[in-house]
Amino acid sequence: MPVREGEDRWTAAELAEVRAGLERQIAALEAEIAASTSQIAEGDAADGAGDDQADTGAKTYEREHELALTYNSRDLLAQSERAVQRIDAGTYGICESCGKPVGKARLQAFPRATLCVSCKQREERR
């Protein structure tokens, strides 16, 4: 695995720890998505007869909020799965934009990172 200048190389134990953390996150996100999907489906089946406008509005807001959280969880799940795939492929830790090392410390703090700090800053300015 590539590292930035001045950083220690990845050890097998460190990489296994990152992978295990990602796999735990994947399992937790899958469970969260399943629960949210079930909750959204139950809310759709609920009878709204007799609700006034405020009740209907509150239910709509709650449903949209749950949908947004579910979409966010699905995005995090995809990022985590992609990080595991990159570990397996040997491309983990390489910036997808410039091809330079992302940085070991950055990956330990945010294991789903695909861009180095300078490329991420450039992306956020756009």
C-alpha positions as CSV (number, residue, x, y, z in Angstrom):
1,M,0.0,0.0,0.0
2,P,1.3,3.4,-0.9
3,V,2.1,6.0,1.9
4,R,3.0,9.6,1.9
5,E,6.6,10.7,2.5
6,G,7.5,10.4,6.2
7,E,4.7,7.9,7.0
8,D,5.3,4.3,8.1
9,R,4.3,1.6,5.7
10,W,1.0,-0.2,6.3
11,T,1.4,-3.3,8.3
12,A,-0.8,-6.4,7.7
13,A,-2.4,-5.9,11.1
14,E,-3.2,-2.2,10.4
15,L,-4.8,-3.0,7.1
16,A,-6.8,-5.9,8.6
17,E,-8.0,-3.5,11.3
18,V,-9.2,-1.0,8.7
19,R,-10.9,-3.8,6.7
20,A,-12.6,-5.2,9.8
21,G,-13.8,-1.7,10.7
22,L,-15.2,-1.3,7.2
23,E,-16.9,-4.6,7.3
24,R,-18.5,-3.7,10.7
25,Q,-19.8,-0.5,9.2
26,I,-21.1,-2.4,6.1
27,A,-23.1,-4.8,8.4
28,A,-24.4,-1.9,10.5
29,L,-25.4,0.1,7.5
30,E,-27.2,-2.9,5.9
31,A,-29.2,-3.4,9.1
32,E,-30.0,0.3,9.3
33,I,-31.2,0.4,5.7
34,A,-33.3,-2.7,6.2
35,A,-34.9,-1.2,9.3
36,S,-35.5,2.1,7.6
37,T,-37.0,0.5,4.5
38,S,-39.3,-1.5,6.7
39,Q,-40.3,1.6,8.6
40,I,-41.0,3.5,5.4
41,A,-43.1,0.7,4.0
42,E,-45.1,0.5,7.3
43,G,-45.7,4.2,7.1
44,D,-46.9,3.9,3.5
45,A,-49.4,1.3,4.5
46,A,-50.8,3.3,7.4
47,D,-54.3,4.6,6.9
48,G,-54.4,8.4,6.8
49,A,-58.1,8.7,6.9
50,G,-59.3,11.4,9.3
51,D,-55.9,13.2,9.4
52,D,-56.0,17.0,9.1
53,Q,-53.5,19.0,7.1
54,A,-51.0,19.3,9.9
55,D,-51.0,15.5,10.5
56,T,-50.6,14.8,6.8
57,G,-47.8,17.4,6.6
58,A,-46.0,15.9,9.6
59,K,-46.3,12.4,8.2
60,T,-44.9,13.6,4.8
61,Y,-42.0,15.4,6.5
62,E,-41.2,12.3,8.6
63,R,-41.3,10.1,5.5
64,E,-39.0,12.4,3.5
65,H,-36.6,12.6,6.4
66,E,-36.5,8.8,6.6
67,L,-35.9,8.6,2.9
68,A,-33.1,11.1,3.0
69,L,-31.4,9.1,5.9
70,T,-31.9,5.9,3.9
71,Y,-30.3,7.4,0.8
72,N,-27.4,8.7,2.9
73,S,-26.9,5.2,4.5
74,R,-26.9,3.6,1.0
75,D,-24.3,6.1,-0.2
76,L,-22.1,5.3,2.9
77,L,-22.6,1.6,2.3
78,A,-21.5,1.9,-1.4
79,Q,-18.4,3.9,-0.3
80,S,-17.5,1.3,2.4
81,E,-18.0,-1.6,-0.1
82,R,-15.8,0.2,-2.6
83,A,-13.1,0.7,0.0
84,V,-13.1,-3.0,0.7
85,Q,-12.9,-3.7,-3.0
86,R,-9.9,-1.3,-3.3
87,I,-8.2,-3.1,-0.5
88,D,-8.7,-6.4,-2.3
89,A,-7.5,-5.0,-5.6
90,G,-4.4,-3.4,-4.1
91,T,-5.5,0.2,-5.1
92,Y,-6.5,1.3,-1.6
93,G,-4.7,4.4,-0.5
94,I,-4.1,5.8,-4.1
95,C,-5.9,9.1,-4.9
96,E,-8.4,8.5,-7.7
97,S,-7.7,12.0,-9.1
98,C,-3.9,12.5,-9.0
99,G,-2.7,8.9,-8.4
100,K,-0.5,10.0,-5.4
101,P,-0.9,8.3,-1.9
102,V,-3.9,9.5,0.0
103,G,-2.1,9.3,3.3
104,K,-2.2,6.7,6.0
105,A,-3.4,9.0,8.7
106,R,-6.2,10.2,6.5
107,L,-7.3,6.7,5.8
108,Q,-7.1,5.6,9.4
109,A,-9.4,8.6,10.3
110,F,-11.7,8.2,7.2
111,P,-11.2,4.8,5.7
112,R,-13.6,5.5,2.8
113,A,-11.5,8.3,1.4
114,T,-10.7,8.0,-2.2
115,L,-9.0,11.4,-2.7
116,C,-5.9,13.0,-1.1
117,V,-6.4,16.1,0.9
118,S,-5.4,18.5,-1.8
119,C,-7.6,16.9,-4.4
120,K,-10.5,16.8,-2.0
121,Q,-10.0,20.5,-1.2
122,R,-10.0,21.3,-4.9
123,E,-13.2,19.3,-5.4
124,E,-15.0,21.1,-2.6
125,R,-14.1,24.5,-4.1
126,R,-16.0,23.7,-7.3
